[in-house]
Amino acid sequence: MLDIIEEIRHSLAQDLPGERAHQLMNIRGRLPASDALHLDPPPRNSAVMLILFPENNKWNLVLIQRPDYDGVHSGQIAFPGGKAEPGDADLLSTAMRESQEEIGINTDELIPVGSLSTVYIPPSNFLVHPFVSILPAKPNLIPDPREVQDIIYSPASQFIGDEKVQIYQVPMQQSGLIMKVPAYQLENHIVWGATAMILAEFMAVCGTILQKHEP
């Protein structure tokens, strides 16, 4: 366990591929995070937590499905997380607090190992700051039904390799138009947008390490 923690921590501390990695899953016309900083009004900060844990000789991820509601992220697959609040010490604290609120995780068990590049979400005008943590075992999670419809545990290998990316048609919540987007297939769901961009960068940086250290 210590070996993979240190290897991932070291890799995430290097220069990250950022928008180069995001491009694999990018939707045409999406504004890069670096350009979004100059918007008026400026984007709001949010943070999410990419959580890894070992089970069945694989490294697994914790993802959530948002509930169906009248909003831009209705029913989407995401990482636990949410908007920064004035009482948060920093954005890592935001990701920790939101993860505890949404999925009931014991944040004392999380081992933070680094962060990934920010991603801009145009429909909600959020800058998403992704953080990465490792758990020693599968967590016992309880979803908050107001914010989480389902908790999904997925092998990380599901997202390693460009061949895992396919083009799917998805309805745009605001316009009702159907758009073709690059996405990952996950059981009966597709993972696209900001979540897919975060996954693409993480796997570009750490996918080989996960395969090397299968538990």
C-alpha positions as CSV (number, residue, x, y, z in Angstrom):
1,M,0.0,0.0,0.0
2,L,2.8,2.4,0.9
3,D,4.4,1.9,-2.5
4,I,1.4,2.9,-4.6
5,I,0.6,5.8,-2.3
6,E,4.1,7.3,-2.8
7,E,4.2,6.6,-6.5
8,I,0.8,8.2,-7.1
9,R,1.7,11.1,-4.9
10,H,5.0,11.6,-6.8
11,S,3.3,11.4,-10.2
12,L,0.6,13.9,-9.2
13,A,3.3,16.3,-8.0
14,Q,4.8,16.6,-11.5
15,D,3.6,18.8,-14.3
16,L,0.2,17.5,-15.2
17,P,-1.0,17.0,-18.8
18,G,-4.1,19.1,-18.0
19,E,-5.9,20.2,-21.2
20,R,-3.9,17.7,-23.4
21,A,-5.4,14.8,-21.4
22,H,-8.8,16.5,-21.2
23,Q,-9.0,16.8,-24.9
24,L,-9.7,13.0,-25.2
25,M,-13.1,13.5,-23.5
26,N,-13.7,17.2,-24.3
27,I,-16.9,18.4,-25.8
28,R,-16.5,20.7,-28.8
29,G,-16.6,24.3,-27.8
30,R,-15.9,23.8,-24.0
31,L,-13.9,26.7,-22.7
32,P,-10.6,25.7,-21.1
33,A,-10.3,26.3,-17.3
34,S,-7.4,28.8,-17.9
35,D,-9.7,30.9,-20.1
36,A,-12.7,30.6,-17.8
37,L,-10.8,32.6,-15.1
38,H,-11.3,35.7,-17.1
39,L,-15.1,35.4,-17.4
40,D,-17.5,38.0,-15.9
41,P,-19.0,36.9,-13.6
42,P,-16.1,34.7,-12.6
43,P,-16.7,31.0,-12.2
44,R,-17.5,29.6,-8.7
45,N,-15.1,27.1,-7.1
46,S,-16.1,23.6,-6.3
47,A,-14.1,20.4,-5.5
48,V,-14.5,16.7,-6.0
49,M,-12.8,13.6,-4.6
50,L,-11.5,10.7,-6.7
51,I,-11.4,7.9,-4.2
52,L,-9.4,4.7,-4.8
53,F,-9.7,1.4,-2.8
54,P,-8.5,-2.2,-3.3
55,E,-11.0,-5.0,-3.7
56,N,-11.0,-8.4,-5.6
57,N,-7.4,-7.9,-6.7
58,K,-8.3,-4.6,-8.4
59,W,-8.1,-0.9,-7.7
60,N,-11.6,0.5,-7.7
61,L,-13.2,3.9,-7.8
62,V,-16.2,5.5,-6.0
63,L,-18.6,7.3,-8.3
64,I,-22.1,8.6,-7.7
65,Q,-25.2,9.1,-9.8
66,R,-27.0,12.4,-9.3
67,P,-30.7,12.3,-8.8
68,D,-33.1,13.3,-11.5
69,Y,-34.1,16.9,-11.1
70,D,-34.8,20.0,-13.1
71,G,-31.1,21.0,-13.5
72,V,-28.1,20.8,-15.7
73,H,-26.5,17.8,-14.0
74,S,-29.7,15.7,-13.6
75,G,-28.9,11.9,-13.5
76,Q,-25.3,12.3,-14.4
77,I,-22.4,10.2,-13.1
78,A,-20.0,12.2,-11.0
79,F,-17.5,12.2,-8.2
80,P,-18.6,13.1,-4.8
81,G,-18.1,16.8,-4.2
82,G,-19.7,20.3,-4.5
83,K,-19.3,24.0,-4.2
84,A,-16.8,25.7,-1.8
85,E,-18.3,27.3,1.3
86,P,-16.8,30.3,3.2
87,G,-16.1,28.0,6.2
88,D,-13.9,25.6,4.2
89,A,-10.2,26.0,5.1
90,D,-9.2,25.2,1.5
91,L,-10.5,23.3,-1.5
92,L,-9.3,20.0,-0.2
93,S,-11.5,20.7,2.8
94,T,-14.3,21.3,0.4
95,A,-13.9,18.0,-1.2
96,M,-13.6,16.2,2.1
97,R,-16.7,17.9,3.6
98,E,-18.8,17.3,0.5
99,S,-17.8,13.7,0.3
100,Q,-18.8,13.2,3.9
101,E,-22.1,14.9,3.4
102,E,-23.0,13.1,0.1
103,I,-21.8,9.5,0.7
104,G,-21.2,9.4,4.5
105,I,-17.5,8.5,4.1
106,N,-15.3,8.7,7.2
107,T,-12.8,11.3,6.0
108,D,-10.3,10.3,8.7
109,E,-9.7,7.1,6.7
110,L,-8.9,9.0,3.5
111,I,-5.3,9.3,2.5
112,P,-4.9,12.4,0.3
113,V,-2.3,11.9,-2.4
114,G,-2.6,14.9,-4.6
115,S,-4.8,16.8,-7.0
116,L,-5.5,17.1,-10.8
117,S,-6.0,19.9,-13.2
118,T,-9.1,22.1,-12.8
119,V,-12.0,21.6,-15.2
120,Y,-14.6,24.3,-16.2
121,I,-18.3,23.4,-16.4
122,P,-20.0,26.0,-18.5
123,P,-23.7,25.3,-17.8
124,S,-23.3,25.9,-14.0
125,N,-20.2,28.2,-14.3
126,F,-18.1,26.1,-11.9
127,L,-14.4,25.6,-11.8
128,V,-14.0,22.0,-10.5
129,H,-10.8,21.2,-8.5
130,P,-10.3,17.4,-8.4
131,F,-8.4,15.7,-5.5
132,V,-7.3,12.1,-5.2
133,S,-7.4,10.0,-2.0
134,I,-6.8,6.3,-1.3
135,L,-8.6,4.0,1.2
136,P,-7.1,0.8,2.6
137,A,-10.3,-1.1,1.9
138,K,-13.8,-0.8,0.4
139,P,-15.7,1.9,2.4
140,N,-19.1,1.5,4.0
141,L,-21.0,4.3,2.4
142,I,-24.5,5.8,3.0
143,P,-25.8,8.1,0.2
144,D,-27.7,11.3,1.0
145,P,-30.9,10.8,-1.0
146,R,-31.2,14.5,-1.6
147,E,-27.9,14.6,-3.5
148,V,-27.1,11.0,-4.5
149,Q,-29.4,8.6,-6.3
150,D,-26.8,5.7,-6.3
151,I,-23.2,4.9,-5.3
152,I,-21.3,3.1,-8.0
153,Y,-18.1,1.1,-7.4
154,S,-16.1,0.6,-10.6
155,P,-12.8,-1.1,-11.4
156,A,-10.3,1.6,-12.4
157,S,-9.3,-0.6,-15.3
158,Q,-12.7,0.3,-16.9
159,F,-11.2,3.7,-17.8
160,I,-7.6,2.8,-18.7
161,G,-6.8,3.0,-22.5
162,D,-8.0,5.1,-25.3
163,E,-10.0,2.2,-26.7
164,K,-12.4,2.5,-23.8
165,V,-13.7,5.8,-25.2
166,Q,-16.7,5.7,-27.5
167,I,-19.0,8.3,-29.0
168,Y,-22.5,8.4,-27.5
169,Q,-25.6,10.6,-28.1
170,V,-26.8,12.4,-25.0
171,P,-29.6,15.0,-24.5
172,M,-28.4,18.5,-23.4
173,Q,-30.5,19.4,-20.3
174,Q,-30.8,23.1,-21.1
175,S,-31.6,23.0,-24.9
176,G,-33.0,19.5,-25.3
177,L,-30.7,19.0,-28.3
178,I,-28.9,15.7,-28.8
179,M,-25.2,16.0,-28.9
180,K,-22.5,13.4,-29.8
181,V,-19.9,13.2,-27.0
182,P,-16.9,11.1,-26.1
183,A,-17.7,9.0,-23.1
184,Y,-16.9,5.8,-21.1
185,Q,-19.5,3.0,-20.8
186,L,-20.1,2.0,-17.1
187,E,-22.7,-0.7,-16.6
188,N,-25.9,0.9,-17.8
189,H,-24.5,4.4,-17.6
190,I,-22.3,6.6,-19.7
191,V,-19.6,8.8,-18.1
192,W,-19.0,12.0,-20.0
193,G,-18.3,15.7,-19.5
194,A,-16.2,17.0,-16.6
195,T,-16.1,13.6,-14.8
196,A,-14.8,11.9,-17.9
197,M,-12.2,14.6,-18.4
198,I,-10.9,14.1,-14.8
199,L,-10.8,10.4,-15.3
200,A,-8.9,10.8,-18.6
201,E,-6.2,12.9,-16.9
202,F,-5.9,10.7,-13.9
203,M,-5.5,7.5,-16.0
204,A,-3.0,9.3,-18.2
205,V,-0.9,10.1,-15.1
206,C,-1.6,7.1,-12.9
207,G,-3.1,4.3,-15.0
208,T,0.2,2.4,-15.4
209,I,0.8,2.7,-11.7
210,L,-2.6,1.1,-10.9
211,Q,-1.9,-1.8,-13.2
212,K,1.5,-2.3,-11.7
213,H,0.2,-2.4,-8.2
214,E,-2.9,-4.5,-8.5
215,P,-3.6,-5.6,-4.9
